[in-house]
Amino acid sequence: MTRNVTVFGATGTTGSEATKALLASGWTVKGATRDDASQGAQALRDAGAQTVVIDMNDRASVRAAADGADAIYFVGKSLMDAFDTGQAIQGMIAAEVAAELGTKLFIYQSALAGNGHGVLSVGSKRAIEERIAELGIPAVIARPASFMDNAKTFFPLSEQDGVLVLAMPLPVDVPQELVSAFDIGRAAAAIADRGTELAGSDVNLIAETLTLSQMADTLTDVLGRTVVPFSIPLEGLAANWPQGVPLYTWLSKPETASNQSGLAALVPQPLSFRDWAIKDLAPAYA
């Protein structure tokens, strides 16, 4: 029996991993993208997915992409995009389309909300969650922690005076809940495979909790080179990415009381930060 899923945000860091995991689990995947000529879209096709060009602000476009899908996986804008009401509107449109089409399962990749009241990126995600609840559709809210992959994509290592520097706008001693994009993808497939069994639930996706200093120590061991942590001042972040200041102000507060059993219940042997570094970061330094 064919199982069809549409992945919105399919060319992104986590959407691409979800697509690969869903394909591996036997799903027929339609990857929605803004640019069908992009390298990311070509990579989806190479992996075996179909691609469809969409405008997330156009309801008819979203409906066409989702039509015929047994499940929808929705990922919002990436970290470096502006966090605004646009993300909320797009997510609401996708959820409303799922309701109109009678889609069997809507999986929304949100975030660990914590006490993030007033944080724009978190607020827009909460707005989508509220609309999902209002619609009463069969849905699962996946709540990934901070991405391990940020140490490769958004905050890559730099070299200064012969050592590598892991620089992020975080205190060096505040624990951060972490998960790899690879495991977010595997969790997406596991949730989809279980159908409506998990509908109505929130699932925290957390693999490990480490401070920036502990991440640097781990990378030192894995890479065989000295890696030192550096806390980027928030005023420095403001000069280059003002939208990120509220987010990283929030992440800089010590809060690691989230339930960490959700990922392990879906994914066998989630990647630790060390595992992720060996798999995804070390090859660049071989």
Backbone torsions as a table, in degrees:
resi	resn	phi	psi	omega
1	MET	NA	127.7	-179.0
2	THR	-72.4	135.0	175.0
3	ARG	-117.2	120.2	-175.4
4	ASN	-108.5	135.4	177.7
5	VAL	-136.5	139.8	172.4
6	THR	-106.1	129.0	178.8
7	VAL	-109.3	115.6	174.9
8	PHE	-92.3	129.1	-172.7
9	GLY	87.6	28.9	-170.0
10	ALA	-69.6	-20.4	-178.6
11	THR	-93.3	-1.8	-178.5
12	GLY	-78.8	-179.8	-177.0
13	THR	-57.4	-49.1	-178.1
14	THR	-90.2	-34.6	179.4
15	GLY	-61.2	-38.0	179.0
16	SER	-67.7	-36.8	177.4
17	GLU	-69.1	-38.5	176.6
18	ALA	-63.0	-41.2	178.8
19	THR	-60.2	-46.9	-179.1
20	LYS	-63.5	-41.1	-178.9
21	ALA	-68.4	-39.4	178.4
22	LEU	-65.4	-41.4	176.4
23	LEU	-61.0	-43.5	-179.5
24	ALA	-64.5	-26.4	-179.8
25	SER	-89.7	4.7	173.6
26	GLY	96.8	8.1	178.4
27	TRP	-81.1	147.7	167.5
28	THR	-89.4	118.3	-169.6
29	VAL	-110.2	130.7	170.5
30	LYS	-108.2	115.0	-178.5
31	GLY	-95.0	116.9	-179.7
32	ALA	-85.4	131.0	-176.4
33	THR	-143.4	153.6	176.4
34	ARG	-81.4	-21.8	-174.2
35	ASP	-136.5	100.9	-176.3
36	ASP	-71.9	-13.2	-179.8
37	ALA	-94.9	0.5	-177.0
38	SER	-72.5	161.2	176.9
39	GLN	-62.3	-37.0	179.4
40	GLY	-62.8	-41.5	178.8
41	ALA	-65.7	-40.6	178.1
42	GLN	-64.1	-38.1	178.3
43	ALA	-63.3	-36.4	176.5
44	LEU	-62.5	-45.0	179.8
45	ARG	-65.7	-39.2	178.3
46	ASP	-61.8	-32.3	-179.9
47	ALA	-78.3	-14.3	178.0
48	GLY	114.2	4.4	179.6
49	ALA	-88.6	157.0	167.3
50	GLN	-86.8	156.0	175.0
51	THR	-125.5	150.0	178.6
52	VAL	-141.7	135.6	179.5
53	VAL	-83.3	132.7	-179.1
54	ILE	-134.7	160.3	167.0
55	ASP	-117.2	108.8	-173.9
56	MET	-65.6	-13.3	177.8
57	ASN	-92.3	-2.1	-178.1
58	ASP	-110.8	112.7	-174.6
59	ARG	-59.2	-41.1	-179.1
60	ALA	-63.3	-37.7	178.6
61	SER	-65.4	-44.1	179.2
62	VAL	-64.9	-42.5	-179.8
63	ARG	-61.8	-42.8	179.9
64	ALA	-61.5	-38.5	-179.9
65	ALA	-69.9	-32.9	-175.7
66	ALA	-91.0	-14.4	-176.1
67	ASP	-60.2	129.8	179.5
68	GLY	88.5	-3.3	-179.0
69	ALA	-82.4	135.9	172.2
70	ASP	-77.7	-28.9	179.8
71	ALA	-141.6	153.1	174.9
72	ILE	-124.1	133.8	171.7
73	TYR	-115.4	119.3	-175.5
74	PHE	-114.5	124.3	174.5
75	VAL	-116.9	132.0	180.0
76	GLY	-79.2	-165.2	-176.9
77	LYS	-64.5	153.8	-178.4
78	SER	-76.1	170.4	-173.0
79	LEU	-54.7	-40.6	-173.8
80	MET	-87.0	-4.9	174.1
81	ASP	-74.5	157.3	176.8
82	ALA	-62.6	133.5	176.2
83	PHE	-89.6	107.1	-175.3
84	ASP	-146.9	-176.4	-179.8
85	THR	-66.0	-16.1	177.4
86	GLY	-59.3	-39.9	177.8
87	GLN	-62.5	-41.6	-179.9
88	ALA	-64.2	-44.4	-178.9
89	ILE	-62.6	-42.9	-179.3
90	GLN	-64.1	-41.8	178.4
91	GLY	-65.9	-38.8	177.9
92	MET	-64.4	-41.6	178.4
93	ILE	-59.9	-45.1	-179.4
94	ALA	-61.6	-43.0	179.7
95	ALA	-65.9	-40.5	179.6
96	GLU	-66.4	-37.3	176.0
97	VAL	-63.5	-41.3	177.7
98	ALA	-59.8	-40.3	178.2
99	ALA	-65.2	-43.3	-178.9
100	GLU	-64.0	-38.6	-176.8
101	LEU	-85.0	-12.1	-176.1
102	GLY	70.5	33.6	179.8
103	THR	-58.5	135.7	-173.2
104	LYS	-66.4	-33.9	-177.5
105	LEU	-149.7	130.9	176.3
106	PHE	-114.8	117.1	179.3
107	ILE	-107.3	119.3	-178.8
108	TYR	-110.0	120.0	175.4
109	GLN	-83.1	100.1	-178.4
110	SER	-97.9	-126.0	-180.0
111	ALA	-161.5	163.8	170.9
112	LEU	-69.2	107.2	-172.3
113	ALA	-74.9	-37.8	-179.5
114	GLY	51.5	-135.2	179.1
115	ASN	-104.1	38.5	-172.9
116	GLY	-80.3	34.4	177.9
117	HIS	-61.0	129.5	179.4
118	GLY	90.1	-4.4	176.8
119	VAL	-88.4	118.0	-168.7
120	LEU	-56.2	-46.4	-177.7
121	SER	-63.8	-36.7	179.3
122	VAL	-74.4	-39.1	-179.9
123	GLY	-61.5	-39.9	179.4
124	SER	-66.9	-35.4	177.5
125	LYS	-68.9	-39.4	177.7
126	ARG	-62.9	-35.9	179.5
127	ALA	-63.3	-39.9	177.2
128	ILE	-64.0	-43.4	179.5
129	GLU	-60.9	-40.1	179.0
130	GLU	-63.5	-40.8	179.7
131	ARG	-66.6	-39.4	177.0
132	ILE	-58.9	-44.6	179.6
133	ALA	-63.7	-41.4	179.2
134	GLU	-61.9	-38.2	-177.3
135	LEU	-73.8	-24.5	180.0
136	GLY	69.2	26.1	-179.2
137	ILE	-81.1	154.8	175.5
138	PRO	-68.7	110.3	-171.9
139	ALA	-141.8	152.3	172.5
140	VAL	-123.5	131.8	175.7
141	ILE	-98.9	113.4	176.5
142	ALA	-92.7	128.6	-174.8
143	ARG	-118.5	84.4	178.3
144	PRO	-73.5	149.0	173.2
145	ALA	-76.9	-171.6	176.4
146	SER	-61.1	142.0	-175.1
147	PHE	-77.5	128.5	170.7
148	MET	-57.3	-34.1	-175.9
149	ASP	-62.6	-16.4	177.1
150	ASN	-59.9	-26.1	178.6
151	ALA	-72.8	-6.3	177.8
152	LYS	-114.8	-35.7	-172.8
153	THR	-94.2	-62.6	-173.8
154	PHE	-88.8	-29.0	-179.2
155	PHE	-131.4	64.4	-176.9
156	PRO	-68.0	156.9	178.4
157	LEU	-63.7	142.5	173.3
158	SER	-120.2	159.5	-179.4
159	GLU	-110.6	127.8	178.9
160	GLN	-139.4	124.9	177.3
161	ASP	52.7	39.4	174.4
162	GLY	84.5	-1.3	177.3
163	VAL	-120.9	158.7	176.9
164	LEU	-92.3	142.8	-176.9
165	VAL	-118.4	126.4	172.9
166	LEU	-99.9	100.8	-174.0
167	ALA	-110.0	121.9	176.0
168	MET	-140.8	154.9	179.1
169	PRO	-80.3	58.1	-178.5
170	LEU	-137.0	147.7	171.5
171	PRO	-61.8	148.1	-176.3
172	VAL	-72.8	-17.1	-172.5
173	ASP	-115.0	11.4	179.8
174	VAL	-98.4	121.4	-178.7
175	PRO	-61.6	139.0	178.2
176	GLN	-121.6	131.2	174.7
177	GLU	-77.1	134.1	-170.2
178	LEU	-131.6	152.6	172.5
179	VAL	-155.6	150.1	178.6
180	SER	-88.4	151.1	174.8
181	ALA	-60.7	-34.1	178.1
182	PHE	-57.0	-44.8	-179.3
183	ASP	-76.1	-28.5	173.0
184	ILE	-62.0	-41.5	177.5
185	GLY	-63.9	-44.4	179.1
186	ARG	-63.7	-37.6	177.9
187	ALA	-65.9	-38.1	178.2
188	ALA	-58.2	-46.1	-179.9
189	ALA	-65.9	-39.7	-179.9
190	ALA	-64.4	-40.2	178.1
191	ILE	-65.4	-45.8	-180.0
192	ALA	-62.1	-39.7	-179.3
193	ASP	-62.6	-30.6	-177.7
194	ARG	-85.9	0.6	174.6
195	GLY	58.9	-134.1	-175.7
196	THR	-84.2	4.0	-179.9
197	GLU	-54.9	-38.0	-177.2
198	LEU	-98.6	3.6	-177.5
199	ALA	-55.9	136.6	-178.4
200	GLY	89.7	2.2	-176.8
201	SER	-109.6	158.6	170.7
202	ASP	-106.8	137.8	-179.5
203	VAL	-126.3	114.1	175.7
204	ASN	-77.0	133.5	-179.9
205	LEU	-114.5	92.0	-177.6
206	ILE	-131.2	126.5	179.9
207	ALA	-100.3	-35.0	-172.4
208	GLU	-162.7	157.3	176.6
209	THR	-123.8	120.1	-178.6
210	LEU	-139.8	153.6	170.0
211	THR	-85.0	167.6	176.6
212	LEU	-60.6	-37.9	177.5
213	SER	-63.3	-42.2	179.1
214	GLN	-67.5	-34.8	175.7
215	MET	-63.7	-43.4	179.2
216	ALA	-63.4	-40.8	178.1
217	ASP	-62.5	-41.6	179.1
218	THR	-63.1	-43.2	179.7
219	LEU	-66.6	-33.2	175.7
220	THR	-59.5	-45.0	-179.9
221	ASP	-66.8	-44.2	-174.9
222	VAL	-70.3	-43.2	-174.9
223	LEU	-87.0	-16.4	-177.0
224	GLY	69.4	21.7	177.1
225	ARG	-135.1	150.0	-179.3
226	THR	-67.8	125.1	175.9
227	VAL	-119.9	123.9	-179.3
228	VAL	-111.8	144.0	178.7
229	PRO	-84.6	147.1	175.8
230	PHE	-139.8	128.0	179.1
231	SER	-90.3	109.8	178.6
232	ILE	-69.3	123.8	178.5
233	PRO	-59.9	142.1	-178.4
234	LEU	-63.2	-28.9	177.2
235	GLU	-68.4	-30.2	174.8
236	GLY	-70.0	-37.7	176.1
237	LEU	-64.0	-39.8	-178.0
238	ALA	-60.7	-32.5	-177.8
239	ALA	-69.8	-26.7	-176.1
240	ASN	-111.7	-25.6	-176.6
241	TRP	-151.9	74.3	-174.7
242	PRO	-61.1	-29.1	-179.7
243	GLN	-65.0	-23.0	-177.3
244	GLY	-84.3	-10.8	-175.4
245	VAL	-62.7	-49.6	178.1
246	PRO	-60.3	-37.9	-179.8
247	LEU	-62.0	-48.7	-176.3
248	TYR	-80.0	-20.2	169.5
249	THR	-64.5	-42.9	178.2
250	TRP	-64.8	-46.7	-178.5
251	LEU	-66.7	-19.1	-178.9
252	SER	-79.0	-7.9	179.0
253	LYS	-88.8	134.6	-179.0
254	PRO	-69.1	111.1	177.3
255	GLU	-153.3	102.0	-177.2
256	THR	-135.6	49.1	-176.9
257	ALA	-102.9	13.4	-177.5
258	SER	-72.6	151.2	176.5
259	ASN	-70.2	125.1	-174.6
260	GLN	-104.2	13.2	-176.5
261	SER	-87.3	-14.8	-173.2
262	GLY	-61.9	-46.0	-177.1
263	LEU	-66.6	-45.3	-177.8
264	ALA	-62.4	-27.4	178.4
265	ALA	-73.7	-19.0	-178.2
266	LEU	-104.8	-33.6	-170.2
267	VAL	-122.9	122.4	176.4
268	PRO	-70.1	128.7	176.8
269	GLN	51.8	68.5	176.1
270	PRO	-55.7	148.9	179.3
271	LEU	-68.9	129.4	168.0
272	SER	-76.0	170.3	176.9
273	PHE	-60.5	-37.3	177.1
274	ARG	-62.5	-47.2	179.0
275	ASP	-58.1	-45.4	-179.2
276	TRP	-62.0	-43.1	-178.3
277	ALA	-63.0	-39.8	178.4
278	ILE	-65.3	-41.1	-175.7
279	LYS	-75.8	-45.8	-167.2
280	ASP	-112.3	-19.6	-176.3
281	LEU	-108.1	-43.1	-174.8
282	ALA	-57.7	-37.5	-178.9
283	PRO	-56.0	-28.1	179.9
284	ALA	-73.6	-14.5	-177.4
285	TYR	-115.8	12.0	-179.0
286	ALA	-70.4	NA	NA
